[in-house]
Amino acid sequence: MRKSNKCSQITSLPIIKIVGGNFLELYDFTLYGFFTPVIAELFFPSNSQTISLLATFSAFTLGFFIRPLGAILFGHIGDIYGRRPALILSLGMMGASTLAIAVLPSYQKIGLLAPIALIICRLFQGLSMSGEVAATLITLAERAQPRHQALLSSLVHVSGISGMVAGSLIATLV
């Protein structure tokens, strides 16, 4: 009889959660890029459309610049508390910051607080993104049976690309 090893088994529910989270994150990143002109108008109004667009792209870029700090932070959390708490925290941060962006009032409603809040949310998204990618790759690889490690690990990238494609399609249709 074959001995079961808890660490080498993973059910489909954690896979769906991990892959779904990654899908949604990159879907969101893609939508932000496509809808930059709308975001510029709502959060960075200016007499110059170019300045509004540059401010919006700058906020988008800040989410990428903070990723190395997120990798260090969540790597440290993973080393001390384990990968699961690091993954849960990074997913929670991403979800909370994405939800905050979705309900954020525009510049017309709250003035300068709108772009400041948007930038803070983008920073939290970038911070959490780097923590999640590493944690999901490791979690999927460690929990998979040896013959499925590469396949399950590839789902992180497959879901990310799928999220970008879905965001592109939605932006094209809208």
Backbone as JSON Lines, residues from 0, in Angstrom:
{"i":0,"aa":"M","n":[0.83,-1.17,0.0],"ca":[0.0,0.0,0.0],"c":[0.88,1.24,0.0]}
{"i":1,"aa":"R","n":[0.48,2.21,-0.78],"ca":[1.26,3.43,-0.91],"c":[1.01,4.36,0.26]}
{"i":2,"aa":"K","n":[2.08,4.9,0.8],"ca":[1.98,5.81,1.93],"c":[1.66,7.22,1.42]}
{"i":3,"aa":"S","n":[0.69,7.85,2.03],"ca":[0.28,9.2,1.62],"c":[1.17,10.23,2.3]}
{"i":4,"aa":"N","n":[1.62,11.18,1.53],"ca":[2.43,12.27,2.06],"c":[1.65,13.56,1.87]}
{"i":5,"aa":"K","n":[1.23,14.16,2.98],"ca":[0.4,15.36,2.94],"c":[1.06,16.48,2.14]}
{"i":6,"aa":"C","n":[2.36,16.6,2.26],"ca":[3.08,17.68,1.59],"c":[3.1,17.5,0.07]}
{"i":7,"aa":"S","n":[2.96,16.27,-0.4],"ca":[3.06,16.06,-1.84],"c":[1.69,16.02,-2.51]}
{"i":8,"aa":"Q","n":[0.64,16.33,-1.78],"ca":[-0.69,16.32,-2.36],"c":[-1.28,17.72,-2.31]}
{"i":9,"aa":"I","n":[-1.98,18.04,-3.34],"ca":[-2.68,19.33,-3.36],"c":[-4.03,19.11,-4.02]}
{"i":10,"aa":"T","n":[-5.05,19.62,-3.4],"ca":[-6.38,19.47,-3.96],"c":[-6.64,20.57,-4.96]}
{"i":11,"aa":"S","n":[-7.71,20.45,-5.7],"ca":[-7.98,21.43,-6.75],"c":[-8.41,22.78,-6.18]}
{"i":12,"aa":"L","n":[-9.01,22.83,-4.99],"ca":[-9.45,24.11,-4.43],"c":[-8.31,25.1,-4.2]}
{"i":13,"aa":"P","n":[-7.21,24.69,-3.55],"ca":[-6.09,25.65,-3.43],"c":[-5.52,26.06,-4.79]}
{"i":14,"aa":"I","n":[-5.52,25.15,-5.73],"ca":[-5.01,25.5,-7.06],"c":[-5.91,26.56,-7.68]}
{"i":15,"aa":"I","n":[-7.22,26.37,-7.58],"ca":[-8.16,27.33,-8.14],"c":[-8.01,28.69,-7.46]}
{"i":16,"aa":"K","n":[-7.85,28.7,-6.15],"ca":[-7.68,29.96,-5.42],"c":[-6.4,30.68,-5.86]}
{"i":17,"aa":"I","n":[-5.32,29.94,-5.92],"ca":[-4.03,30.53,-6.28],"c":[-4.05,31.04,-7.72]}
{"i":18,"aa":"V","n":[-4.5,30.2,-8.62],"ca":[-4.54,30.56,-10.04],"c":[-5.54,31.7,-10.26]}
{"i":19,"aa":"G","n":[-6.69,31.63,-9.59],"ca":[-7.69,32.69,-9.72],"c":[-7.19,34.02,-9.22]}
{"i":20,"aa":"G","n":[-6.49,34.01,-8.1],"ca":[-5.93,35.25,-7.56],"c":[-4.93,35.86,-8.51]}
{"i":21,"aa":"N","n":[-4.07,35.05,-9.07],"ca":[-3.07,35.54,-10.01],"c":[-3.74,36.07,-11.28]}
{"i":22,"aa":"F","n":[-4.75,35.36,-11.75],"ca":[-5.51,35.79,-12.93],"c":[-6.08,37.19,-12.7]}
{"i":23,"aa":"L","n":[-6.76,37.37,-11.56],"ca":[-7.41,38.64,-11.27],"c":[-6.41,39.79,-11.12]}
{"i":24,"aa":"E","n":[-5.26,39.5,-10.53],"ca":[-4.26,40.55,-10.36],"c":[-3.77,41.07,-11.69]}
{"i":25,"aa":"L","n":[-3.44,40.17,-12.59],"ca":[-2.91,40.63,-13.88],"c":[-4.02,41.14,-14.79]}
{"i":26,"aa":"Y","n":[-5.23,40.69,-14.58],"ca":[-6.4,41.24,-15.27],"c":[-6.53,42.72,-14.88]}
{"i":27,"aa":"D","n":[-6.42,42.99,-13.58],"ca":[-6.51,44.35,-13.07],"c":[-5.38,45.23,-13.62]}
{"i":28,"aa":"F","n":[-4.16,44.72,-13.59],"ca":[-3.02,45.49,-14.11],"c":[-3.24,45.85,-15.58]}
{"i":29,"aa":"T","n":[-3.77,44.9,-16.33],"ca":[-4.0,45.13,-17.76],"c":[-5.09,46.16,-17.98]}
{"i":30,"aa":"L","n":[-6.18,46.05,-17.23],"ca":[-7.25,47.03,-17.37],"c":[-6.76,48.43,-17.04]}
{"i":31,"aa":"Y","n":[-5.92,48.55,-16.02],"ca":[-5.38,49.86,-15.66],"c":[-4.64,50.46,-16.86]}
{"i":32,"aa":"G","n":[-3.83,49.64,-17.51],"ca":[-3.09,50.12,-18.67],"c":[-3.99,50.56,-19.81]}
{"i":33,"aa":"F","n":[-4.99,49.76,-20.11],"ca":[-5.89,50.09,-21.21],"c":[-6.78,51.3,-20.91]}
{"i":34,"aa":"F","n":[-7.18,51.44,-19.66],"ca":[-8.09,52.52,-19.31],"c":[-7.37,53.73,-18.71]}
{"i":35,"aa":"T","n":[-6.09,53.85,-19.02],"ca":[-5.31,54.98,-18.54],"c":[-5.93,56.33,-18.9]}
{"i":36,"aa":"P","n":[-6.45,56.52,-20.12],"ca":[-7.07,57.83,-20.41],"c":[-8.27,58.14,-19.5]}
{"i":37,"aa":"V","n":[-9.06,57.14,-19.18],"ca":[-10.21,57.35,-18.29],"c":[-9.73,57.64,-16.88]}
{"i":38,"aa":"I","n":[-8.76,56.86,-16.41],"ca":[-8.21,57.06,-15.07],"c":[-7.56,58.44,-14.97]}
{"i":39,"aa":"A","n":[-6.88,58.84,-16.02],"ca":[-6.24,60.17,-16.04],"c":[-7.27,61.26,-15.85]}
{"i":40,"aa":"E","n":[-8.38,61.13,-16.54],"ca":[-9.43,62.15,-16.46],"c":[-10.09,62.18,-15.08]}
{"i":41,"aa":"L","n":[-10.26,60.99,-14.47],"ca":[-10.95,60.91,-13.19],"c":[-10.07,61.27,-11.99]}
{"i":42,"aa":"F","n":[-8.78,60.93,-12.07],"ca":[-7.92,61.08,-10.9],"c":[-6.82,62.13,-11.05]}
{"i":43,"aa":"F","n":[-6.44,62.45,-12.27],"ca":[-5.36,63.41,-12.5],"c":[-5.79,64.47,-13.52]}
{"i":44,"aa":"P","n":[-6.89,65.17,-13.24],"ca":[-7.35,66.16,-14.23],"c":[-6.35,67.31,-14.38]}
{"i":45,"aa":"S","n":[-6.2,67.75,-15.59],"ca":[-5.28,68.84,-15.88],"c":[-5.75,69.52,-17.16]}
{"i":46,"aa":"N","n":[-5.25,70.72,-17.4],"ca":[-5.53,71.38,-18.67],"c":[-4.84,70.67,-19.81]}
{"i":47,"aa":"S","n":[-3.79,69.94,-19.5],"ca":[-3.04,69.2,-20.5],"c":[-3.31,67.7,-20.36]}
{"i":48,"aa":"Q","n":[-3.85,67.12,-21.41],"ca":[-4.11,65.68,-21.39],"c":[-2.81,64.89,-21.26]}
{"i":49,"aa":"T","n":[-1.74,65.41,-21.83],"ca":[-0.43,64.75,-21.74],"c":[0.03,64.65,-20.28]}
{"i":50,"aa":"I","n":[-0.12,65.73,-19.54],"ca":[0.29,65.72,-18.13],"c":[-0.57,64.73,-17.33]}
{"i":51,"aa":"S","n":[-1.86,64.71,-17.61],"ca":[-2.76,63.76,-16.93],"c":[-2.34,62.32,-17.23]}
{"i":52,"aa":"L","n":[-2.04,62.05,-18.49],"ca":[-1.61,60.68,-18.86],"c":[-0.28,60.32,-18.22]}
{"i":53,"aa":"L","n":[0.66,61.25,-18.21],"ca":[1.96,60.99,-17.59],"c":[1.82,60.72,-16.1]}
{"i":54,"aa":"A","n":[0.95,61.46,-15.43],"ca":[0.72,61.23,-14.0],"c":[0.1,59.86,-13.77]}
{"i":55,"aa":"T","n":[-0.81,59.47,-14.63],"ca":[-1.47,58.16,-14.49],"c":[-0.48,57.03,-14.75]}
{"i":56,"aa":"F","n":[0.33,57.17,-15.78],"ca":[1.35,56.15,-16.05],"c":[2.41,56.11,-14.95]}
{"i":57,"aa":"S","n":[2.7,57.26,-14.36],"ca":[3.65,57.29,-13.24],"c":[3.11,56.51,-12.05]}
{"i":58,"aa":"A","n":[1.84,56.68,-11.76],"ca":[1.22,55.9,-10.67],"c":[1.26,54.41,-10.99]}
{"i":59,"aa":"F","n":[1.04,54.07,-12.24],"ca":[1.11,52.67,-12.69],"c":[2.52,52.12,-12.51]}
{"i":60,"aa":"T","n":[3.5,52.93,-12.89],"ca":[4.91,52.52,-12.82],"c":[5.38,52.32,-11.38]}
{"i":61,"aa":"L","n":[4.89,53.12,-10.46],"ca":[5.3,52.98,-9.06],"c":[4.99,51.59,-8.52]}
{"i":62,"aa":"G","n":[3.91,50.99,-8.99],"ca":[3.57,49.63,-8.58],"c":[4.62,48.62,-8.99]}
{"i":63,"aa":"F","n":[5.34,48.89,-10.06],"ca":[6.41,47.99,-10.51],"c":[7.71,48.26,-9.75]}
{"i":64,"aa":"F","n":[7.98,49.53,-9.47],"ca":[9.22,49.88,-8.78],"c":[9.27,49.34,-7.35]}
{"i":65,"aa":"I","n":[8.13,49.17,-6.73],"ca":[8.12,48.71,-5.34],"c":[8.18,47.19,-5.23]}
{"i":66,"aa":"R","n":[8.06,46.5,-6.33],"ca":[8.06,45.03,-6.29],"c":[9.28,44.41,-5.62]}
{"i":67,"aa":"P","n":[10.5,44.9,-5.86],"ca":[11.63,44.29,-5.15],"c":[11.49,44.36,-3.62]}
{"i":68,"aa":"L","n":[10.95,45.46,-3.11],"ca":[10.73,45.56,-1.67],"c":[9.69,44.55,-1.21]}
{"i":69,"aa":"G","n":[8.67,44.33,-2.02],"ca":[7.66,43.32,-1.7],"c":[8.25,41.93,-1.66]}
{"i":70,"aa":"A","n":[9.15,41.64,-2.58],"ca":[9.8,40.33,-2.59],"c":[10.62,40.12,-1.31]}
{"i":71,"aa":"I","n":[11.34,41.15,-0.9],"ca":[12.12,41.06,0.35],"c":[11.19,40.93,1.55]}
{"i":72,"aa":"L","n":[10.15,41.75,1.61],"ca":[9.22,41.72,2.73],"c":[8.52,40.37,2.85]}
{"i":73,"aa":"F","n":[7.94,39.9,1.77],"ca":[7.2,38.65,1.84],"c":[8.13,37.44,1.92]}
{"i":74,"aa":"G","n":[9.33,37.55,1.4],"ca":[10.32,36.49,1.6],"c":[10.68,36.36,3.08]}
{"i":75,"aa":"H","n":[10.84,37.5,3.73],"ca":[11.14,37.53,5.17],"c":[9.96,36.95,5.97]}
{"i":76,"aa":"I","n":[8.76,37.38,5.64],"ca":[7.57,36.85,6.31],"c":[7.47,35.34,6.1]}
{"i":77,"aa":"G","n":[7.74,34.89,4.88],"ca":[7.7,33.47,4.57],"c":[8.74,32.69,5.36]}
{"i":78,"aa":"D","n":[9.92,33.26,5.53],"ca":[10.98,32.58,6.29],"c":[10.62,32.47,7.77]}
{"i":79,"aa":"I","n":[9.99,33.48,8.31],"ca":[9.68,33.49,9.74],"c":[8.39,32.74,10.06]}
{"i":80,"aa":"Y","n":[7.33,33.03,9.3],"ca":[6.01,32.49,9.64],"c":[5.55,31.37,8.7]}
{"i":81,"aa":"G","n":[6.24,31.18,7.6],"ca":[5.85,30.17,6.63],"c":[5.26,30.8,5.38]}
{"i":82,"aa":"R","n":[5.27,30.03,4.31],"ca":[4.79,30.56,3.03],"c":[3.29,30.8,3.01]}
{"i":83,"aa":"R","n":[2.56,29.96,3.71],"ca":[1.1,30.13,3.72],"c":[0.68,31.49,4.27]}
{"i":84,"aa":"P","n":[1.16,31.9,5.46],"ca":[0.8,33.24,5.95],"c":[1.26,34.36,5.0]}
{"i":85,"aa":"A","n":[2.43,34.18,4.39],"ca":[2.92,35.19,3.44],"c":[1.99,35.26,2.23]}
{"i":86,"aa":"L","n":[1.56,34.12,1.75],"ca":[0.66,34.08,0.6],"c":[-0.7,34.68,0.95]}
{"i":87,"aa":"I","n":[-1.24,34.31,2.09],"ca":[-2.54,34.84,2.52],"c":[-2.46,36.36,2.69]}
{"i":88,"aa":"L","n":[-1.4,36.85,3.3],"ca":[-1.24,38.29,3.49],"c":[-1.11,39.01,2.15]}
{"i":89,"aa":"S","n":[-0.31,38.46,1.25],"ca":[-0.14,39.13,-0.05],"c":[-1.43,39.11,-0.85]}
{"i":90,"aa":"L","n":[-2.18,38.01,-0.81],"ca":[-3.47,37.97,-1.5],"c":[-4.46,38.95,-0.88]}
{"i":91,"aa":"G","n":[-4.47,39.03,0.45],"ca":[-5.35,39.96,1.14],"c":[-5.03,41.41,0.81]}
{"i":92,"aa":"M","n":[-3.74,41.72,0.79],"ca":[-3.32,43.09,0.44],"c":[-3.73,43.43,-0.99]}
{"i":93,"aa":"M","n":[-3.55,42.49,-1.89],"ca":[-3.91,42.74,-3.28],"c":[-5.41,42.93,-3.41]}
{"i":94,"aa":"G","n":[-6.16,42.06,-2.77],"ca":[-7.61,42.17,-2.84],"c":[-8.13,43.47,-2.25]}
{"i":95,"aa":"A","n":[-7.59,43.85,-1.1],"ca":[-8.03,45.07,-0.43],"c":[-7.68,46.31,-1.25]}
{"i":96,"aa":"S","n":[-6.47,46.35,-1.79],"ca":[-6.07,47.53,-2.57],"c":[-6.83,47.6,-3.9]}
{"i":97,"aa":"T","n":[-7.12,46.46,-4.51],"ca":[-7.9,46.45,-5.75],"c":[-9.33,46.9,-5.49]}
{"i":98,"aa":"L","n":[-9.91,46.41,-4.4],"ca":[-11.27,46.82,-4.03],"c":[-11.3,48.33,-3.72]}
{"i":99,"aa":"A","n":[-10.28,48.8,-3.03],"ca":[-10.22,50.22,-2.7],"c":[-10.18,51.07,-3.98]}
{"i":100,"aa":"I","n":[-9.43,50.64,-4.97],"ca":[-9.37,51.38,-6.24],"c":[-10.75,51.38,-6.9]}
{"i":101,"aa":"A","n":[-11.44,50.25,-6.83],"ca":[-12.76,50.14,-7.48],"c":[-13.78,51.1,-6.88]}
{"i":102,"aa":"V","n":[-13.67,51.38,-5.6],"ca":[-14.66,52.25,-4.94],"c":[-14.11,53.65,-4.63]}
{"i":103,"aa":"L","n":[-12.93,53.93,-5.09],"ca":[-12.29,55.21,-4.81],"c":[-13.03,56.36,-5.5]}
{"i":104,"aa":"P","n":[-13.38,57.38,-4.74],"ca":[-14.02,58.55,-5.36],"c":[-13.03,59.29,-6.26]}
{"i":105,"aa":"S","n":[-13.56,59.99,-7.23],"ca":[-12.71,60.7,-8.18],"c":[-12.19,62.02,-7.6]}
{"i":106,"aa":"Y","n":[-11.33,62.66,-8.38],"ca":[-10.78,63.97,-8.01],"c":[-11.9,64.99,-7.82]}
{"i":107,"aa":"Q","n":[-12.93,64.9,-8.62],"ca":[-14.07,65.82,-8.53],"c":[-14.77,65.74,-7.17]}
{"i":108,"aa":"K","n":[-14.73,64.57,-6.54],"ca":[-15.44,64.37,-5.27],"c":[-14.58,64.68,-4.05]}
{"i":109,"aa":"I","n":[-13.3,64.24,-4.07],"ca":[-12.47,64.41,-2.87],"c":[-11.17,65.17,-3.12]}
{"i":110,"aa":"G","n":[-11.02,65.69,-4.31],"ca":[-9.86,66.52,-4.61],"c":[-8.55,65.75,-4.63]}
{"i":111,"aa":"L","n":[-7.53,66.35,-4.08],"ca":[-6.18,65.8,-4.12],"c":[-6.05,64.45,-3.42]}
{"i":112,"aa":"L","n":[-6.97,64.13,-2.52],"ca":[-6.93,62.82,-1.86],"c":[-7.13,61.67,-2.84]}
{"i":113,"aa":"A","n":[-7.85,61.91,-3.93],"ca":[-8.11,60.85,-4.91],"c":[-6.82,60.33,-5.56]}
{"i":114,"aa":"P","n":[-5.99,61.18,-6.15],"ca":[-4.76,60.65,-6.74],"c":[-3.79,60.09,-5.69]}
{"i":115,"aa":"I","n":[-3.77,60.7,-4.51],"ca":[-2.89,60.19,-3.44],"c":[-3.33,58.78,-3.04]}
{"i":116,"aa":"A","n":[-4.64,58.6,-2.85],"ca":[-5.16,57.27,-2.48],"c":[-4.91,56.26,-3.6]}
{"i":117,"aa":"L","n":[-5.07,56.68,-4.85],"ca":[-4.81,55.78,-5.98],"c":[-3.35,55.34,-5.99]}
{"i":118,"aa":"I","n":[-2.45,56.26,-5.77],"ca":[-1.02,55.93,-5.75],"c":[-0.71,54.97,-4.59]}
{"i":119,"aa":"I","n":[-1.27,55.22,-3.43],"ca":[-1.05,54.32,-2.29],"c":[-1.57,52.93,-2.6]}
{"i":120,"aa":"C","n":[-2.74,52.86,-3.2],"ca":[-3.29,51.54,-3.57],"c":[-2.41,50.84,-4.6]}
{"i":121,"aa":"R","n":[-1.91,51.57,-5.57],"ca":[-1.03,50.98,-6.58],"c":[0.27,50.47,-5.93]}
{"i":122,"aa":"L","n":[0.77,51.21,-4.95],"ca":[1.97,50.77,-4.24],"c":[1.71,49.46,-3.49]}
{"i":123,"aa":"F","n":[0.55,49.38,-2.84],"ca":[0.21,48.13,-2.14],"c":[0.01,46.99,-3.12]}
{"i":124,"aa":"Q","n":[-0.56,47.27,-4.29],"ca":[-0.71,46.22,-5.29],"c":[0.65,45.71,-5.76]}
{"i":125,"aa":"G","n":[1.57,46.61,-6.03],"ca":[2.91,46.2,-6.47],"c":[3.65,45.43,-5.4]}
{"i":126,"aa":"L","n":[3.53,45.9,-4.16],"ca":[4.17,45.24,-3.03],"c":[3.65,43.81,-2.89]}
{"i":127,"aa":"S","n":[2.35,43.66,-2.94],"ca":[1.76,42.33,-2.73],"c":[1.97,41.42,-3.93]}
{"i":128,"aa":"M","n":[2.04,41.97,-5.13],"ca":[2.21,41.15,-6.33],"c":[3.51,40.35,-6.28]}
{"i":129,"aa":"S","n":[4.57,41.0,-5.9],"ca":[5.86,40.29,-5.88],"c":[5.87,39.21,-4.81]}
{"i":130,"aa":"G","n":[5.21,39.45,-3.7],"ca":[5.14,38.43,-2.66],"c":[4.3,37.25,-3.08]}
{"i":131,"aa":"E","n":[3.24,37.52,-3.81],"ca":[2.35,36.43,-4.2],"c":[2.97,35.52,-5.26]}
{"i":132,"aa":"V","n":[3.62,36.08,-6.24],"ca":[4.16,35.26,-7.33],"c":[5.16,34.24,-6.78]}
{"i":133,"aa":"A","n":[6.07,34.69,-5.96],"ca":[7.07,33.76,-5.4],"c":[6.4,32.71,-4.51]}
{"i":134,"aa":"A","n":[5.48,33.15,-3.66],"ca":[4.83,32.21,-2.74],"c":[3.97,31.2,-3.49]}
{"i":135,"aa":"T","n":[3.3,31.62,-4.55],"ca":[2.46,30.67,-5.28],"c":[3.31,29.65,-6.04]}
{"i":136,"aa":"L","n":[4.38,30.11,-6.64],"ca":[5.26,29.17,-7.33],"c":[5.79,28.1,-6.37]}
{"i":137,"aa":"I","n":[6.28,28.53,-5.24],"ca":[6.85,27.61,-4.27],"c":[5.78,26.69,-3.7]}
{"i":138,"aa":"T","n":[4.63,27.26,-3.34],"ca":[3.55,26.47,-2.76],"c":[3.08,25.38,-3.72]}
{"i":139,"aa":"L","n":[2.85,25.76,-4.97],"ca":[2.4,24.77,-5.94],"c":[3.45,23.7,-6.19]}
{"i":140,"aa":"A","n":[4.71,24.1,-6.31],"ca":[5.77,23.13,-6.56],"c":[5.97,22.17,-5.39]}
{"i":141,"aa":"E","n":[5.93,22.7,-4.17],"ca":[6.16,21.85,-3.0],"c":[5.02,20.88,-2.74]}
{"i":142,"aa":"R","n":[3.81,21.29,-3.01],"ca":[2.66,20.45,-2.7],"c":[2.31,19.47,-3.81]}
{"i":143,"aa":"A","n":[2.86,19.68,-4.97],"ca":[2.55,18.8,-6.1],"c":[3.32,17.49,-5.99]}
{"i":144,"aa":"Q","n":[2.76,16.47,-6.59],"ca":[3.5,15.22,-6.71],"c":[4.68,15.51,-7.64]}
{"i":145,"aa":"P","n":[5.81,14.86,-7.43],"ca":[7.0,15.17,-8.22],"c":[6.76,15.2,-9.74]}
{"i":146,"aa":"R","n":[5.92,14.32,-10.22],"ca":[5.7,14.26,-11.67],"c":[4.84,15.43,-12.17]}
{"i":147,"aa":"H","n":[4.21,16.18,-11.26],"ca":[3.35,17.3,-11.64],"c":[3.87,18.66,-11.2]}
{"i":148,"aa":"Q","n":[5.08,18.71,-10.65],"ca":[5.6,19.98,-10.14],"c":[5.72,21.05,-11.22]}
{"i":149,"aa":"A","n":[6.28,20.71,-12.34],"ca":[6.46,21.7,-13.4],"c":[5.11,22.15,-13.97]}
{"i":150,"aa":"L","n":[4.2,21.21,-14.14],"ca":[2.88,21.55,-14.66],"c":[2.14,22.51,-13.73]}
{"i":151,"aa":"L","n":[2.08,22.18,-12.45],"ca":[1.39,23.05,-11.51],"c":[2.08,24.41,-11.37]}
{"i":152,"aa":"S","n":[3.39,24.41,-11.35],"ca":[4.12,25.68,-11.25],"c":[3.87,26.56,-12.46]}
{"i":153,"aa":"S","n":[3.7,25.94,-13.62],"ca":[3.44,26.72,-14.84],"c":[2.09,27.43,-14.8]}
{"i":154,"aa":"L","n":[1.18,26.94,-13.95],"ca":[-0.14,27.57,-13.86],"c":[-0.07,29.01,-13.36]}
{"i":155,"aa":"V","n":[0.98,29.35,-12.62],"ca":[1.14,30.74,-12.18],"c":[1.29,31.64,-13.39]}
{"i":156,"aa":"H","n":[2.11,31.25,-14.34],"ca":[2.33,32.07,-15.53],"c":[1.15,31.97,-16.5]}
{"i":157,"aa":"V","n":[0.6,30.78,-16.62],"ca":[-0.56,30.61,-17.5],"c":[-1.72,31.48,-17.02]}
{"i":158,"aa":"S","n":[-1.96,31.49,-15.73],"ca":[-3.07,32.3,-15.2],"c":[-2.78,33.79,-15.35]}
{"i":159,"aa":"G","n":[-1.54,34.19,-15.19],"ca":[-1.18,35.6,-15.37],"c":[-1.38,36.06,-16.8]}
{"i":160,"aa":"I","n":[-0.9,35.28,-17.74],"ca":[-1.08,35.62,-19.15],"c":[-2.56,35.59,-19.52]}
{"i":161,"aa":"S","n":[-3.28,34.62,-18.98],"ca":[-4.73,34.55,-19.24],"c":[-5.44,35.78,-18.71]}
{"i":162,"aa":"G","n":[-5.03,36.27,-17.55],"ca":[-5.6,37.49,-16.99],"c":[-5.33,38.69,-17.89]}
{"i":163,"aa":"M","n":[-4.12,38.75,-18.44],"ca":[-3.79,39.85,-19.34],"c":[-4.61,39.78,-20.63]}
{"i":164,"aa":"V","n":[-4.76,38.56,-21.15],"ca":[-5.56,38.39,-22.37],"c":[-7.02,38.76,-22.1]}
{"i":165,"aa":"A","n":[-7.56,38.31,-20.97],"ca":[-8.96,38.64,-20.62],"c":[-9.13,40.14,-20.44]}
{"i":166,"aa":"G","n":[-8.18,40.79,-19.78],"ca":[-8.25,42.24,-19.61],"c":[-8.19,42.96,-20.96]}
{"i":167,"aa":"S","n":[-7.35,42.48,-21.84],"ca":[-7.25,43.07,-23.19],"c":[-8.55,42.91,-23.96]}
{"i":168,"aa":"L","n":[-9.13,41.71,-23.87],"ca":[-10.4,41.47,-24.58],"c":[-11.52,42.36,-24.04]}
{"i":169,"aa":"I","n":[-11.63,42.44,-22.71],"ca":[-12.66,43.27,-22.09],"c":[-12.47,44.74,-22.49]}
{"i":170,"aa":"A","n":[-11.24,45.21,-22.44],"ca":[-10.96,46.6,-22.8],"c":[-11.29,46.85,-24.27]}
{"i":171,"aa":"T","n":[-11.04,45.88,-25.12],"ca":[-11.35,46.03,-26.54],"c":[-12.86,46.06,-26.77]}
{"i":172,"aa":"L","n":[-13.59,45.25,-26.03],"ca":[-15.04,45.19,-26.19],"c":[-15.76,46.4,-25.61]}
{"i":173,"aa":"V","n":[-15.16,46.99,-24.59],"ca":[-15.78,48.16,-23.97],"c":[-15.43,49.35,-24.79]}
